[in-house]
Amino acid sequence: MRNKFPEALAIIRRKQVEARTGLARSTIYSKMAEGTFPKPVNIGPRAVGWVESEITDWLNTQVEQSRSKTGRKAAA
């Protein structure tokens, strides 16, 4: 069976997610509840982390959506 995960899989903790996204803890959990933010994976009995590539993909999507909105023009 072929591995469906990237070879260089990395898990980052909440503080790193906050630093990468600029979102507060409460906003991260609110967006997860809405289904608009990646969910964490269990990495221990009382520890979770996020797949770094999923956070990167989410950030890229936010940039694409922001820049593709109608009415926004690039600075001349």
HELIX and SHEET records of a PDB file:
HELIX    1   1 ARG A   14  THR A   21  1                                   8    
HELIX    2   2 ARG A   25  GLU A   34  1                                  10    
HELIX    3   3 GLU A   52  SER A   68  1                                  17    
SHEET    1   A 3 ILE A  11  ILE A  12  0                                        
SHEET    2   A 3 ALA A  47  VAL A  51 -1                                        
SHEET    3   A 3 VAL A  41  GLY A  44 -1                                        
END                                                                             
